[in-house]
Amino acid sequence: MNKQTIELKGDERIDQLYSQDVQIIQSPSCFAFSLDAVLLADFVRANHRHKLKTVDLCAGNGAVGLFLHDKLGGTFAEVELQSRIADMARRSIELNDLGDRYRVLNCDIADIFNEIPKDSADVVLCNPPYFPVTPTSQKNPNQYLAIARHEIKTNLGMVAQQMSGLLKMNGHGYLVHRPDRVSEILATLERNRLVPKRIRFIYPKPDRDANMMLVEVIKDGKAGGQKIVPPLIVNDDQGNYLPEVRKLLYGSKQQ
């Protein structure tokens, strides 16, 4: 890709995912992708079909979708509610010279069918807010970060409903979430005609409980046939990335 020169605003910076030759505009006070975005993109099955239509819900600065530019063919719609973050996604698309394949929709996922027809997407991705809002919730005082992490503006039920509505029959959905909500996640997906087919648990260190889970679903898929694929351990006991994660971040030429 031919990288463009893009104006940065405020405290923004450009970070690079070396394994995918992708640059992303980030802001520590607003939004920055983390390892969950890289892991979700890696979990997606490759599909180079020219007419593929992919929708990335709760897209943030567009990281997950952009990491898939070489793995998925066709076009991408990046759906992000917060206008400042949606603008970062637009400029990241420009930065990577991918404007012919990507567009950003600055809207609430609840209103997505005003922009994208039902039953029209082949692939739907989502890295949603993980934490439910309760009377005792301790939310980040930074509103941008609070909305990205807590179910303030959307929730698991809405994500599953809209993912199902967007997907064609037998379309594939991909979700990253918290394993402490696993029973709720699987029940919510199935209630919305999204049959879980492949699950991977992510562990921060060898002796720790899983802190992330990746789920692949098929809309109106046949019951049964679920696979729990081998786990991924992120760090060794000293906190260093293990080889699989280093490869995801830096590619074969590990930094």
N, C-alpha and C positions, 0 to 999 in steps of 0.2 A: 504494500500500500504506500502511496505517496502522502506523507504527513503534511498537513496544512499548518500555516501559522495562524494561531487563534489568540484573541485577546483574553487575558485572565482578569478576573474581578476580585477585589478585596483580598482575602487570604487564600485564594485558590492556588493550587499547584497542579502539575501534571505528573501522574504516576504511571508506571509501565508494567504490564504483565508480559514479561519477556517471552514466556512460552507461546504466546499467541501474537506477539508483535502488535500489541494493542496499547494505546495510551488513553488514559482516562483523566478527565478534569475532576479534582477532588477539593473538598474544603473541610478542614477539621471542625469548624464551627457549624457546618451545615450538613454535609453528608460525605462519607468515604466508604467505599466498598471494603469488605473484609473477606476472610477465607471462605465463608459460607457461599459467597457469590462464585468464587473459583470452583468450589466443590460441586455446586449445582450445575454449572456449565459442563464440568467434566462428566457428570452423571447422565447427561442427555445423550441419547443414541444419535449417531451420525446419520444424516439424511441429506443428500445433495440434490434432491429433486428441484428442478428449476422453478416450478410453480408453487413450492411449499410456502405456506403462510404461517408465520409464528407470531404470537402475541406474548409480551412480557408484562405481566401485571405487577404493580408496586415496583416499578422498574428503577426507582432511584435515579442515579446518574447514568443509567444505561449499561452498567458494567456487565451483567449476566448476558444480555443480548449481544453486546459487542464481542464478548469472549467467544461467541458461537459463530462469528462471521465466516469462518472457514469450515465449520463442522456442519452447518445447516445451509441449504440453498435457499433461494427465493427471497421473500421480503419479511421485514420485522416491523411490528408496531410496539413502541415502548410507551407504556401507560403510566404516568406519574402525576399524582395529585398536586404536589407542592410546586408552585410555579418557578421558584428560584432553582430548585433541583432539576426540574424539567428543562430549564434553560441550559444547565450544565450538561445534561444528556444531549441536547441539540448540538452544542458546541463540541462535545466529544465525538459525535458522529461526523461532524465536519472535519475535526482534527484527524480522523482516520480515513477521510475521503470515502465515506460509505453512504453519502446522502442519496445515492440512487437506489439503495435497498432498504434504508431505515427511515422511519418517521417517528416523531414524538407526539403523543396525545396528552396534553396537560388537562386531565379530567379525573374525576372520581371513578373508581372501577364500578361503582353502583350505576353509573350512567353510560357504561361502555357501549351499550347497544345503540346509542345515538350516533356512534362513530364507526362501529364494526358490526356487520350483520351477524345474527345468531347462526350457529352451526356452520361457520365458514373457516375456522382455523384448523390447521393440521396439528400444530403444537402450541401448547400454552404453558408458560413458565411462571413461577411465582416464588419470590423470596419475601414473604409477608412479615408484618409485625408479629413478634413471637408471644408477647406477654399480654394476658387479659387484664382489663382494667377492673380493679376491685376497690372498695373503700379504703383498703390498706396499701394499695399500690404506691410504690415510690417511683414517680415518673421523673425523667430527666427535666430539669428546669429549662433546658434549651428546647423550644417548641419543635424545631426541625427534627432533632434527634428523638424527642418523645414520640412524635407521630410515626417515625420510621420503626421504632422498637415496640411501641405499645398499641393495643387495639383501640385507638382513640377514634380514628376515622374509618376504619374497616376492621373486619374480624375474620376468623377462620371460616365461619358459615358463609359469609359474603364471598370470600375468595373461592370456595368450593362451588358455590352457586354460579358465579360468573365464569369460572373455568369450564364448568359443564356446559353452560349456555353457549360459550364461544366455540367449543370443540365440535368438529364433525363426528359422526358415529365412527367409532374405532380410532379417533384421534388420541394423541398421547399428551398427558399432562405431567408436569414435573414440579415438585414442591420440596423446599427445605424447611425444617421446623424443629421444634424441641421434643426430645423423646419423653419428657415427663408428661406430655399431652398425647401420647401415642394412641391410647384407646379412643379418645375424643376425635383425634385426627382421622383415624381409619373409619370410625362410624360416620363422621360428617362427610367424608368423601363418598362412601358407599350410598349414603342417603341421597346424594346428588348424582347418582348413576356413574360414579367414577370408581372403577374397580382397581384396587391396588394390585400391582403385578410384580414390582421389584422394590425392595427396601434395603438401604444400607445405613448402618449406624457408624457414627464418627466419634472417636475417643480422643480426648486431648493428650493423654499419656497412657502408657501401658497399664497402670494400676488404677485408672480413674473410670468412673461411670461415663457412658456415652453422654455427650452434650449437644449433638446434632443428629438429625435423621434426614435421609433423602428418600423420597417416595416417587415412583413412576406409576401413573394410572392410565387405564384405557377407558374411554367413555363407552358405556354399554358393553364392556368386555365380558367374556364368559366368567362365571364364578370359579374360584379356585385357581390353582396354578401359580400361587405366589412364590417368589424367591427372595430369601434373605441372603443377599450376596456377601462376600467376605468383608469384614469390617475394615475401616481405615483408622490407623493410629497416627495422629498428627506429629507429636513430638516424642523424643526419647526422654529418659529420666532427667537429663540435664536441660531440657527445654529446647533442644535443637530439632529443627525439622527433620523428619525421617525421609528416606530417599523418594518415596512416591509423592510426597507433598512438595519436596524440592523440585521434582520434575514438573509438577503442575504449575509451579510458580516461575521456574526459570528455563524449562525445556531441557533438552538433552545436553546443552552447553550450560551446565549449572554454574551459577555465580558463586 
